[in-house]
Every structure is written in C-alpha cells, then in structure tokens.
Amino acid sequence: MQVTDELSDESVIRDLHRQFADLGELEHHVVDTTAMDLGATVDLVRELVERGTARLA
C-alpha cells in the first residue's frame, strides 16, 4: 500500500464535512481561508495568536 498526503477516502471526507458543517457556539472562532494561500493563512494565524485574539491548543 502506498502512503500519500492526499485525502481521498470519500467516507473520511464526508465525515469531516459533517463534523465541521455546524460548529454551533464555536462558529465565531472560524477563520475563512478560502481565498488565502498557505503563507497568508500562516501569517494570519500567527498574528491572531500574537495579539491574543486566538490560541492554539
């Protein structure tokens, strides 16, 4: 079996979507990175953590 970094198992993807589709009271913590590349996402998260607006646990 070849191991890749690709997420391609449909059942796993569907389950992840289900888990993240409705975050309820946690929704205000979401950072929409749809239009951001990896570098911009990292920069934003770093900035939020440094300002104390967010934390990684």
C-alpha positions in Angstrom: 0.0 0.0 0.0 1.3 3.4 -1.0 1.1 6.2 1.6 0.4 9.7 0.3 -0.6 13.0 1.9 -3.7 13.1 -0.2 -7.0 13.0 1.5 -9.0 10.8 -0.9 -11.2 8.4 1.1 -14.7 9.6 0.4 -16.1 8.4 3.7 -13.4 10.3 5.6 -14.1 13.5 3.7 -17.9 13.2 4.3 -17.3 12.6 8.0 -15.0 15.6 8.2 -17.6 17.7 6.4 -20.3 16.6 8.8 -18.2 17.4 11.8 -17.3 20.9 10.6 -20.7 21.8 8.9 -22.3 23.2 12.1 -19.9 24.4 14.7 -22.6 25.9 16.8 -21.2 28.2 19.6 -17.7 27.7 18.2 -18.5 29.3 14.8 -17.2 32.7 15.9 -13.7 31.1 16.1 -13.7 30.2 12.4 -11.1 31.9 10.1 -12.2 31.7 6.5 -9.1 30.9 4.5 -10.9 30.1 1.2 -9.2 32.8 -0.8 -5.8 32.6 1.1 -2.7 30.7 0.2 -0.7 28.8 2.8 1.6 31.7 3.5 -1.2 34.1 4.1 -3.0 31.6 6.3 0.1 31.1 8.5 0.7 34.8 8.7 -2.9 35.5 9.8 -2.9 32.7 12.4 0.4 33.9 13.8 -0.9 37.4 14.1 -4.1 36.3 15.9 -2.1 34.3 18.3 0.4 37.1 19.0 -2.4 39.6 19.6 -4.0 37.1 22.0 -7.2 37.0 19.8 -6.7 33.3 19.3 -4.7 30.4 20.8 -3.7 27.1 19.6 -4.3 24.2 22.0 
